[in-house]
């Protein structure tokens, strides 16, 4: 009932704050957008590896608009991670930001006007 009154979910992991420090300083205040994205991806990678080890098979990897704030080198590292998964779904607004090795294995789809079609 409180959720309806306030118009938002009051309990759940999205309500938690995670403070990450790099060289003794809080990342969200002192790291660039690309560095912050890299930290978030490192956490995602750790979760991916943990699930893989625990289950014995690689999990589906979902990455939402991860390429937009990364330099070429970091994009290539994300591609290396993505090809390890059995299935990877990556959303992006700039298809040219997807590294070539990943493009060769990808099936590109375009979402437009509420419809999903081959790109």
C-alpha positions as CSV (number, residue, x, y, z in Angstrom):
1,X,0.0,0.0,0.0
2,X,2.9,2.4,0.8
3,X,4.3,1.8,-2.7
4,X,1.0,3.0,-4.3
5,X,0.8,6.0,-2.0
6,X,4.4,7.1,-2.8
7,X,4.2,6.1,-6.4
8,X,7.4,4.0,-6.2
9,X,8.7,0.7,-4.8
10,X,10.0,1.3,-1.2
11,X,11.9,-2.0,-0.7
12,X,14.4,-3.8,-3.0
13,X,18.0,-3.9,-4.3
14,X,17.4,-0.7,-6.4
15,X,17.0,1.2,-3.1
16,X,20.5,0.2,-1.9
17,X,23.5,2.5,-2.1
18,X,26.8,0.8,-3.0
19,X,29.9,3.0,-2.3
20,X,32.9,2.0,-4.3
21,X,36.3,3.6,-3.5
22,X,39.2,3.9,-6.0
23,X,42.5,4.9,-4.4
24,X,40.7,5.9,-1.2
25,X,38.2,8.2,-3.0
26,X,34.6,7.6,-3.7
27,X,34.3,6.6,-7.4
28,X,31.0,8.4,-8.1
29,X,32.7,11.8,-7.2
30,X,36.2,11.3,-8.6
31,X,36.0,8.9,-11.5
32,X,35.1,9.8,-15.1
33,X,32.0,8.4,-16.7
34,X,34.1,5.8,-18.5
35,X,35.9,4.8,-15.3
36,X,32.6,4.5,-13.5
37,X,31.2,2.4,-16.3
38,X,34.3,0.2,-16.1
39,X,33.9,-0.3,-12.4
40,X,30.2,-1.3,-13.0
41,X,31.3,-3.7,-15.7
42,X,34.0,-5.2,-13.4
43,X,31.2,-6.0,-10.9
44,X,29.1,-7.5,-13.6
45,X,32.0,-9.6,-14.8
46,X,32.6,-10.9,-11.2
47,X,28.9,-11.8,-11.0
48,X,29.1,-13.5,-14.4
49,X,32.2,-15.6,-13.4
50,X,30.6,-16.4,-10.0
51,X,27.4,-17.7,-11.6
52,X,29.4,-19.7,-14.2
53,X,31.5,-21.4,-11.5
54,X,28.4,-22.0,-9.3
55,X,26.2,-23.5,-12.1
56,X,28.9,-25.0,-14.3
57,X,27.6,-23.2,-17.4
58,X,28.0,-19.6,-18.5
59,X,24.9,-17.5,-17.8
60,X,23.1,-15.3,-20.3
61,X,24.9,-11.9,-20.3
62,X,22.7,-8.8,-20.5
63,X,24.5,-5.5,-21.1
64,X,22.4,-2.3,-21.5
65,X,24.1,0.5,-23.4
66,X,27.6,-0.3,-22.1
67,X,29.5,0.9,-25.1
68,X,28.5,4.6,-25.2
69,X,30.9,5.8,-22.5
70,X,33.9,3.5,-23.2
71,X,37.0,4.1,-25.2
72,X,38.0,1.6,-27.9
73,X,40.2,-0.5,-25.7
74,X,37.5,-0.9,-23.1
75,X,35.0,-1.8,-25.7
76,X,37.3,-4.5,-27.0
77,X,37.6,-5.9,-23.4
78,X,33.8,-6.0,-23.1
79,X,33.7,-7.9,-26.4
80,X,36.1,-10.4,-25.0
81,X,33.8,-11.0,-22.1
82,X,30.7,-11.1,-24.3
83,X,32.0,-14.0,-26.4
84,X,32.6,-16.1,-23.3
85,X,28.9,-16.3,-22.7
86,X,26.6,-18.8,-24.3
87,X,24.3,-16.0,-25.2
88,X,24.8,-12.2,-24.9
89,X,22.3,-9.5,-25.4
90,X,23.8,-6.0,-25.8
91,X,21.7,-2.9,-26.3
92,X,23.3,0.2,-27.8
93,X,22.4,3.4,-29.6
94,X,25.6,3.4,-31.7
95,X,26.1,0.1,-33.6
96,X,29.4,1.4,-34.9
97,X,30.7,1.3,-31.3
98,X,30.5,-2.5,-31.3
99,X,34.0,-4.0,-31.8
100,X,34.5,-5.9,-35.0
101,X,35.2,-9.3,-33.4
102,X,31.8,-9.2,-31.7
103,X,30.0,-7.9,-34.8
104,X,31.2,-11.0,-36.8
105,X,29.3,-13.2,-34.3
106,X,26.3,-10.9,-33.7
107,X,22.8,-10.8,-35.0
108,X,21.8,-7.2,-35.1
109,X,18.2,-6.2,-34.4
110,X,16.7,-2.7,-34.6
111,X,13.9,-1.6,-32.2
112,X,11.8,1.2,-33.7
113,X,8.2,2.2,-33.1
114,X,7.7,-0.7,-30.7
115,X,8.8,-3.3,-33.3
116,X,11.9,-5.5,-33.4
117,X,13.3,-6.2,-36.9
118,X,16.6,-7.3,-38.3
119,X,19.0,-4.4,-38.8
